[in-house]
Every structure is written in structure tokens, then in C-alpha cells.
Amino acid sequence: MRFAILSLSLVLLSHSASAQSLLERAFEEQQRENAAGSLAILGLVGIPDDAASFISLQSNTDDREYDFKSSQLGGGFRLGEGVPIYLEGYVGYARYDPVLTFGGSGETTPIPLKWTSFALTGGVGYQFDMGEYWKLTPMAHISVGRTQTDASIGAQAIANRLGLDRDFLDSGGIWAGGAGGSMTVSYERSLSNDREFEARLRYTHIEYWPIGDSEDLLVESTAANAVLWSRYRFPTGKRMFGRPVRWVGDLSVSYLIGDQALVLNTDWLARVGGGIEVDLSDTWVPWVTTTRLMVRYYGSDTVNGFTAGIGISF
């Protein structure tokens, strides 16, 4: 009888250890997926955005809950009218807060996992003049960034929930490097009565992978999108600093081709915005010609949000 009881105890312990091992492996796999997701978010802020601004997005579906905020600062310029070398640089920051839900015993436990990412991206290219209004600009890009998790609170909650002894959710981060290129076709035309129209079609593709101490991680990400963007300026009839003030409206549609689509749970984003543009060319502000203040709305079938930004022309 004692042997039978001992055997039963060993079987129960074996099943318990096996179940815990399965839980650990399942959650480790979930963590790898979230690491890949954070790298995808790094790519999202690493891709240059002509309308660089602050962005706040929220999921509007029940199957995937997250909160995403990002900001980007940067721009591009041609070295000179007779020098067609085109340079651009951007620095971006993102905060991605996915929520994992663990079920069991008739109840669920939401576990927030917060990821912070920043990226620095530079590009150099050659701008071809294609007639009076059209330009073609191929570019090469390099990017470097870091994504960091502060999941220690979530780690403790999960360990308590699942009864795991091993701490495999310590806070950590990934250094990543990226390389790729872009192709832009742009159209710009000044119209009568101080009106102006411009449009741009751009495709960008950057591959990201871990570098430095993180290069042993088997995680990589493709950041790619195609963006059709347009802007229209027209006079308000008002003047400031002795110069006319113009209304500005812009509209864009982005097709997310890379891994960002998997993280945001959508493969497209539409953006519409408006604001004002002030001419500062006759003021004491050095080098600045115009300044724009813009507010925009983002939307898709699963995401909605807003952006606010300031644009400066030199």
C-alpha cells in the first residue's frame, strides 16, 4: 500500500512538473513573440515620416488590446539647386503597451507588458529632376535603435498566477541595427492666389536585426510601407508678422507591408489633418522660412487615434 501511495505521488509530481514546464515554454514563446513585436514597433518609428509628429493610437477591437504612442522628429533637404544630393535624418520614440490575458479557474488576469523603443535613422540619396514639377529620389538608409521592456511587475503577477519558480521575465532590452532603402516620386506646384499643391508617393523598406550583446537572439523584423501623401495650402486672408497666413490640409494613406501590420493588427492607416502655416521669413528667427501647426486623425478598420505636430521649413 505504501508503494502504491508513493507511486501515485510520483505520478502527480511528474504531471505537475510537466504542466509547469509546458506553461513556462508557452510563456517563453509568448515573450519571444512580444520581443519580435517590439522590434516591429522599433521599425515603425525608424521609418522616416514626412509628417513627423506625435501619434497616439488605440486598438478598437476586442481580440487584441493595446495602446501605442510615438513621436518622431526629423526632415530632409537637398544640398543645393545645382547639387542633387538629398539627405534626411529622423529620431523616433515609441511606447507600445500590449495586454496579455491569462485564463483559468473561471477567471482571467490581464497582464500589461510595456515596451519602449527609440530609433535613429539617416539616409542619403540622389534627387533627379523630371521636368518642372516632378522629382525622383532613390535613397539608402541606415538605422540603429533600442527596444526595452519594463515587464518586472507583470513578471511577478504571472509568476504568482501560474506558480512558476523561475524568473524568466526579467526586464531587458534589445539593441538593433537596420539597413534598407526608399524610392520617392514627388510633385510640387505653385498655383495662383498664393495657393500650393504637393503630393508624394514613397516606398520604404528597412530590415532590423539584433546587434551587440543582443545579436544571439533569433529575432528580426521587416519594416516596410508604401505611403501616398498630399498637401494643399491656401490663404486665410489674415496676416502675421507682415506676411500672409495660410490654411494647410493634408491627406495620406499608408499600406503597412512589413511586420508592423501584425503588431498593430491592421495593414493600412489613413490620415487626414489640417492646420495653419505662418511665414517667418521676415522675422528675427534665423534660417526659418515657414512654420506649420497641424492636428491629424488616424484611422483604419481596427485602429483609431490622433496626431499633433509642428513643421518647420528652412
C-alpha positions as CSV (number, residue, x, y, z in Angstrom):
1,M,0.0,0.0,0.0
2,R,2.8,2.4,0.8
3,F,4.4,1.6,-2.5
4,A,1.1,2.4,-4.3
5,I,0.8,5.7,-2.5
6,L,4.4,6.6,-3.3
7,S,3.9,5.7,-7.0
8,L,0.8,7.9,-7.1
9,S,2.7,10.8,-5.5
10,L,5.5,10.4,-8.1
11,V,3.0,10.4,-10.9
12,L,1.3,13.5,-9.6
13,L,4.6,15.3,-9.2
14,S,5.6,14.3,-12.7
15,H,2.4,15.7,-14.1
16,S,2.7,18.9,-12.1
17,A,6.3,19.4,-13.2
18,S,5.3,18.6,-16.8
19,A,2.4,21.1,-16.7
20,Q,4.7,23.8,-15.2
21,S,7.3,23.1,-17.9
22,L,4.6,23.5,-20.6
23,L,3.4,26.7,-19.1
24,E,7.0,28.1,-18.9
25,R,7.7,27.1,-22.5
26,A,4.4,28.5,-23.7
27,F,5.1,31.8,-21.9
28,E,8.7,32.0,-23.2
29,E,7.3,31.6,-26.7
30,Q,4.9,34.4,-26.0
31,Q,7.7,36.6,-24.8
32,R,9.7,35.9,-28.0
33,E,6.6,36.9,-30.0
34,N,6.4,40.1,-27.9
35,A,10.1,40.8,-28.5
36,A,9.6,40.4,-32.2
37,G,6.6,42.7,-31.9
38,S,8.6,45.4,-30.1
39,L,11.2,45.2,-32.8
40,A,8.5,45.7,-35.3
41,I,7.4,48.8,-33.4
42,L,11.0,50.0,-33.5
43,G,10.8,49.7,-37.3
44,L,7.6,51.7,-37.2
45,V,9.3,54.7,-35.6
46,G,12.5,54.1,-37.6
47,I,10.9,54.6,-41.0
48,P,11.1,58.2,-42.0
49,D,7.7,60.0,-42.0
50,D,7.4,63.3,-43.9
51,A,4.7,64.4,-41.5
52,A,6.8,63.6,-38.4
53,S,4.7,64.3,-35.3
54,F,3.3,62.9,-32.0
55,I,1.0,59.9,-32.6
56,S,-1.4,58.2,-30.2
57,L,-3.2,55.0,-31.4
58,Q,-5.6,52.6,-29.7
59,S,-7.0,49.3,-30.8
60,N,-10.8,49.4,-31.2
61,T,-11.2,45.6,-31.3
62,D,-11.7,43.1,-28.5
63,D,-9.4,40.4,-29.9
64,R,-6.2,42.5,-29.4
65,E,-5.9,45.2,-26.8
66,Y,-3.0,47.7,-26.9
67,D,-2.1,51.3,-26.6
68,F,0.6,52.9,-28.8
69,K,2.2,56.3,-28.6
70,S,5.1,57.6,-30.7
71,S,6.8,60.8,-31.6
72,Q,9.3,61.5,-34.4
73,L,11.4,64.5,-35.2
74,G,13.3,65.0,-38.5
75,G,13.3,66.0,-42.1
76,G,15.2,66.0,-45.4
77,F,16.8,68.5,-47.7
78,R,18.6,68.9,-50.9
79,L,22.1,70.3,-50.6
80,G,21.5,72.9,-53.3
81,E,19.8,73.7,-56.6
82,G,22.8,72.5,-58.5
83,V,23.8,69.8,-56.1
84,P,21.2,67.0,-56.3
85,I,22.4,65.1,-53.2
86,Y,19.5,64.6,-50.8
87,L,20.0,64.0,-47.1
88,E,17.5,63.1,-44.3
89,G,17.6,62.2,-40.7
90,Y,15.0,61.2,-38.1
91,V,14.9,60.3,-34.4
92,G,11.8,58.4,-33.2
93,Y,10.4,57.2,-29.9
94,A,7.5,54.7,-29.2
95,R,5.6,53.3,-26.3
96,Y,3.8,50.1,-27.0
97,D,1.6,48.6,-24.3
98,P,0.1,45.2,-25.3
99,V,-2.1,43.5,-22.8
100,L,-1.9,39.7,-22.4
101,T,-4.8,37.9,-20.8
102,F,-4.3,34.6,-18.8
103,G,-7.3,32.5,-18.1
104,G,-8.0,29.7,-15.7
105,S,-10.4,28.6,-12.9
106,G,-13.2,30.6,-14.5
107,E,-11.4,33.9,-14.3
108,T,-9.0,35.9,-16.4
109,T,-6.0,38.0,-15.4
110,P,-4.9,40.9,-17.7
111,I,-1.1,41.4,-17.7
112,P,0.3,44.6,-19.2
113,L,3.7,44.3,-20.9
114,K,5.2,47.7,-21.7
115,W,7.8,48.2,-24.4
116,T,9.8,51.4,-25.0
117,S,11.6,51.9,-28.3
118,F,13.7,54.6,-29.9
119,A,15.4,54.7,-33.3
120,L,17.8,57.0,-35.1
121,T,17.6,56.8,-38.9
122,G,19.7,58.5,-41.6
123,G,19.5,58.5,-45.3
124,V,21.4,59.7,-48.4
125,G,20.2,59.8,-51.9
126,Y,20.2,61.5,-55.3
127,Q,17.3,63.6,-56.5
128,F,16.5,63.5,-60.2
129,D,14.6,66.5,-61.7
130,M,12.0,65.1,-64.0
131,G,10.6,68.2,-65.6
132,E,9.3,71.4,-64.0
133,Y,7.2,69.8,-61.2
134,W,8.3,66.2,-60.8
135,K,11.3,64.7,-58.9
136,L,12.5,61.1,-58.3
137,T,14.6,60.4,-55.2
138,P,16.1,57.0,-54.5
139,M,17.8,56.7,-51.1
140,A,19.8,54.4,-48.9
141,H,19.2,54.2,-45.2
142,I,20.9,53.0,-42.0
143,S,19.2,52.9,-38.6
144,V,20.0,52.0,-35.1
145,G,17.8,51.7,-32.1
146,R,16.9,50.0,-28.8
147,T,13.7,48.4,-27.5
148,Q,13.4,48.0,-23.8
149,T,10.8,46.1,-21.7
150,D,9.9,47.0,-18.1
151,A,7.8,43.9,-17.5
152,S,9.0,43.2,-14.0
153,I,5.6,44.0,-12.4
154,G,3.9,41.8,-15.0
155,A,6.5,39.1,-14.4
156,Q,5.7,39.0,-10.7
157,A,2.0,38.8,-11.4
158,I,2.4,36.0,-13.9
159,A,4.7,34.1,-11.5
160,N,2.2,34.3,-8.8
161,R,-0.7,33.4,-11.1
162,L,1.0,30.3,-12.6
163,G,3.1,29.3,-9.7
164,L,6.3,29.5,-11.6
165,D,9.6,29.5,-9.6
166,R,11.9,30.5,-12.4
167,D,12.2,34.2,-13.2
168,F,12.4,34.3,-16.9
169,L,10.7,37.7,-17.3
170,D,13.5,40.0,-16.0
171,S,13.5,43.4,-17.6
172,G,15.7,43.6,-20.6
173,G,16.2,45.2,-24.0
174,I,17.4,44.6,-27.5
175,W,19.9,46.8,-29.5
176,A,19.0,46.6,-33.1
177,G,20.5,47.8,-36.4
178,G,18.8,48.3,-39.7
179,A,19.6,48.9,-43.3
180,G,17.5,49.5,-46.4
181,G,16.3,52.0,-48.9
182,S,13.4,54.0,-50.3
183,M,12.1,55.4,-53.5
184,T,10.1,58.6,-53.7
185,V,8.2,60.3,-56.6
186,S,7.2,63.8,-55.7
187,Y,5.1,66.5,-57.4
188,E,5.0,70.2,-56.3
189,R,3.3,73.1,-58.0
190,S,2.6,76.7,-57.0
191,L,-0.8,77.9,-58.1
192,S,-2.4,81.3,-58.4
193,N,-3.6,83.4,-55.4
194,D,-0.8,82.1,-53.1
195,R,-2.0,78.5,-53.3
196,E,0.2,75.5,-53.4
197,F,-0.2,71.7,-54.0
198,E,2.2,68.9,-53.5
199,A,2.0,65.1,-53.5
200,R,4.3,62.3,-52.8
201,L,4.4,58.5,-53.3
202,R,7.1,56.8,-51.2
203,Y,8.1,53.2,-50.6
204,T,10.5,52.4,-47.8
205,H,12.0,49.1,-46.8
206,I,14.3,48.6,-43.8
207,E,15.4,45.3,-42.3
208,Y,16.1,45.2,-38.5
209,W,18.2,42.7,-36.6
210,P,19.7,42.4,-33.1
211,I,23.3,43.8,-32.7
212,G,25.9,43.9,-30.0
213,D,25.1,41.8,-26.9
214,S,21.7,41.1,-28.4
215,E,22.9,39.5,-31.7
216,D,22.4,36.0,-30.4
217,L,18.6,36.5,-30.2
218,L,16.8,34.8,-33.0
219,V,14.6,37.8,-33.7
220,E,14.4,40.0,-36.7
221,S,11.8,42.4,-38.3
222,T,11.0,43.9,-41.6
223,A,9.8,47.5,-41.6
224,A,8.2,48.4,-44.9
225,N,5.4,50.7,-46.0
226,A,4.0,52.5,-49.1
227,V,2.6,56.0,-48.5
228,L,0.6,58.2,-50.8
229,W,0.6,61.7,-49.3
230,S,-0.8,65.1,-50.4
231,R,-0.9,68.6,-49.1
232,Y,-2.8,71.8,-50.1
233,R,-2.1,75.3,-48.9
234,F,-4.4,78.3,-49.4
235,P,-4.6,81.8,-48.0
236,T,-6.7,82.6,-44.9
237,G,-6.9,86.3,-45.7
238,K,-5.0,87.1,-42.5
239,R,-1.5,88.4,-42.0
240,M,1.0,87.8,-39.2
241,F,4.5,89.4,-38.9
242,G,3.6,91.3,-42.1
243,R,3.3,88.1,-44.1
244,P,0.2,86.1,-45.2
245,V,-1.1,83.2,-43.1
246,R,-2.2,80.1,-45.0
247,W,-4.5,77.2,-44.2
248,V,-2.9,73.8,-44.7
249,G,-4.7,70.5,-45.3
250,D,-3.2,67.1,-45.9
251,L,-4.3,63.6,-46.6
252,S,-2.4,60.3,-46.7
253,V,-2.9,56.6,-46.9
254,S,-0.3,54.1,-45.7
255,Y,0.0,50.5,-46.6
256,L,1.9,48.5,-44.0
257,I,3.8,45.8,-45.8
258,G,6.1,44.7,-43.0
259,D,5.8,43.3,-39.5
260,Q,4.1,46.5,-38.2
261,A,0.9,45.2,-39.7
262,L,1.0,42.2,-37.4
263,V,1.6,44.3,-34.3
264,L,-1.0,47.0,-35.0
265,N,-3.5,44.4,-36.2
266,T,-4.1,46.3,-39.4
267,D,-2.3,46.6,-42.8
268,W,-3.4,50.1,-43.6
269,L,-3.7,53.5,-42.0
270,A,-5.5,56.6,-43.3
271,R,-4.7,60.1,-42.0
272,V,-6.4,63.5,-42.5
273,G,-5.4,66.7,-41.0
274,G,-5.4,70.5,-41.0
275,G,-3.7,73.5,-39.6
276,I,-2.1,76.8,-40.3
277,E,1.2,77.9,-41.8
278,V,2.9,81.1,-40.7
279,D,5.6,82.8,-42.8
280,L,8.6,83.8,-40.6
281,S,11.0,84.8,-43.4
282,D,10.9,88.5,-42.3
283,T,11.2,87.9,-38.6
284,W,14.2,87.6,-36.3
285,V,14.0,83.8,-36.3
286,P,17.2,82.7,-38.1
287,W,17.1,80.3,-41.1
288,V,13.3,79.5,-40.6
289,T,11.1,80.5,-43.5
290,T,7.7,78.9,-42.5
291,T,6.2,77.1,-39.5
292,R,3.2,74.8,-39.6
293,L,0.9,73.7,-36.7
294,M,-1.0,70.6,-37.6
295,V,-3.6,68.3,-36.0
296,R,-4.4,65.0,-37.7
297,Y,-6.7,62.0,-37.3
298,Y,-5.6,58.4,-37.9
299,G,-8.0,55.6,-38.6
300,S,-8.3,52.1,-40.0
301,D,-10.7,49.1,-39.6
302,T,-9.0,48.2,-36.2
303,V,-7.2,51.4,-35.1
304,N,-8.0,55.0,-34.4
305,G,-6.1,57.9,-32.9
306,F,-4.8,61.4,-33.4
307,T,-1.5,63.2,-34.1
308,A,-0.3,66.7,-33.4
309,G,2.9,68.2,-34.9
310,I,4.9,71.2,-35.9
311,G,6.6,71.5,-39.2
312,I,9.5,73.9,-40.0
313,S,10.8,74.9,-43.4
314,F,14.3,76.4,-43.8
